[in-house]
């Protein structure tokens, strides 16, 4: 990874479908460049839908497999537990859990 630039992507209930598209597009862009990192903020979500968890799993798998940083911020309580159960526990950054 030449440039550790971190791109923050907030997920919001009112615009979740669009935000998940942004997450996928940003991951694809980082993969094409072969550099950077992604930090997804889930703090404004009341609950994590299966679609959201699937998008996070996809992005983490693509990023980790290609040397791109990936983290989830703002996961607390039930959201942190759901992420941990789905195998995303190591992606939860400080301030979560």
C-alpha positions as a printed NumPy array, in Angstrom:
array([[  0.   ,   0.   ,   0.   ],
       [  1.739,   3.154,  -1.201],
       [ -0.712,   5.722,   0.155],
       [ -2.482,   5.003,   3.438],
       [ -5.265,   7.524,   2.66 ],
       [ -8.348,   6.497,   4.578],
       [-11.771,   7.117,   3.053],
       [-14.609,   7.46 ,   5.555],
       [-18.052,   6.242,   4.529],
       [-20.965,   7.021,   6.864],
       [-24.018,   4.791,   6.581],
       [-27.35 ,   6.471,   7.291],
       [-30.805,   4.882,   7.649],
       [-32.476,   7.463,   5.406],
       [-30.113,   6.846,   2.496],
       [-28.84 ,   3.325,   3.166],
       [-29.236,   1.883,  -0.343],
       [-27.202,   4.745,  -1.795],
       [-24.604,   4.558,   0.983],
       [-24.082,   0.826,   0.37 ],
       [-23.529,   1.558,  -3.331],
       [-20.967,   4.184,  -2.329],
       [-19.245,   1.602,  -0.115],
       [-18.989,  -0.894,  -2.982],
       [-17.818,   1.758,  -5.459],
       [-15.209,   3.076,  -3.03 ],
       [-13.891,  -0.414,  -2.379],
       [-13.652,  -1.011,  -6.132],
       [-11.807,   2.299,  -6.584],
       [ -9.301,   1.465,  -3.834],
       [ -8.762,  -1.966,  -5.391],
       [ -8.116,  -0.451,  -8.814],
       [ -5.585,   1.993,  -7.335],
       [ -4.098,  -0.706,  -5.106],
       [ -3.89 ,   1.693,  -2.186],
       [ -5.869,   3.412,   0.518],
       [ -8.26 ,   2.23 ,   3.158],
       [-11.923,   2.352,   4.067],
       [-13.528,   3.241,   7.392],
       [-17.28 ,   2.618,   7.545],
       [-19.238,   4.514,  10.211],
       [-22.334,   2.6  ,  11.339],
       [-23.083,   4.748,  14.402],
       [-26.287,   6.244,  12.962],
       [-27.85 ,   2.878,  12.099],
       [-30.472,   1.615,  14.549],
       [-29.86 ,  -1.956,  13.423],
       [-27.708,  -3.719,  10.882],
       [-29.796,  -5.31 ,   8.128],
       [-28.649,  -8.468,   6.393],
       [-28.005,  -6.342,   3.291],
       [-25.723,  -4.039,   5.3  ],
       [-23.814,  -6.934,   6.845],
       [-23.441,  -8.57 ,   3.416],
       [-22.024,  -5.339,   1.95 ],
       [-19.596,  -4.977,   4.876],
       [-18.465,  -8.602,   4.515],
       [-17.952,  -8.163,   0.763],
       [-15.985,  -4.944,   1.183],
       [-13.824,  -6.385,   3.97 ],
       [-13.082,  -9.542,   1.964],
       [-12.116,  -7.557,  -1.146],
       [-10.014,  -5.064,   0.813],
       [ -8.206,  -7.55 ,   3.038],
       [ -7.439,  -9.809,   0.096],
       [ -5.709,  -6.962,  -1.71 ],
       [ -3.833,  -5.145,   1.058],
       [ -6.42 ,  -2.382,   1.473],
       [ -7.267,  -1.312,   5.03 ],
       [-10.826,  -1.837,   6.261],
       [-12.451,  -0.836,   9.548],
       [-15.925,  -0.353,  11.013],
       [-16.515,   2.544,  13.419],
       [-19.399,   3.304,  15.727],
       [-20.608,  -0.245,  16.298],
       [-21.933,  -0.639,  19.824],
       [-24.192,  -3.066,  21.643],
       [-26.249,  -5.275,  19.335],
       [-24.513,  -3.962,  16.21 ],
       [-21.081,  -4.915,  17.562],
       [-22.384,  -8.329,  18.581],
       [-23.906,  -8.918,  15.129],
       [-20.658,  -7.916,  13.423],
       [-18.651, -10.204,  15.687],
       [-20.99 , -13.149,  15.018],
       [-20.612, -12.578,  11.262],
       [-16.813, -12.555,  11.393],
       [-16.307,  -8.804,  11.319],
       [-15.234,  -8.459,  14.945],
       [-11.615,  -7.749,  14.049],
       [-12.723,  -4.869,  11.802],
       [-14.434,  -3.005,  14.673],
       [-12.296,  -0.002,  15.636],
       [-11.961,   1.679,  19.017],
       [-15.162,   3.218,  20.243],
       [-17.114,   0.164,  19.201],
       [-18.042,  -3.056,  21.017]])
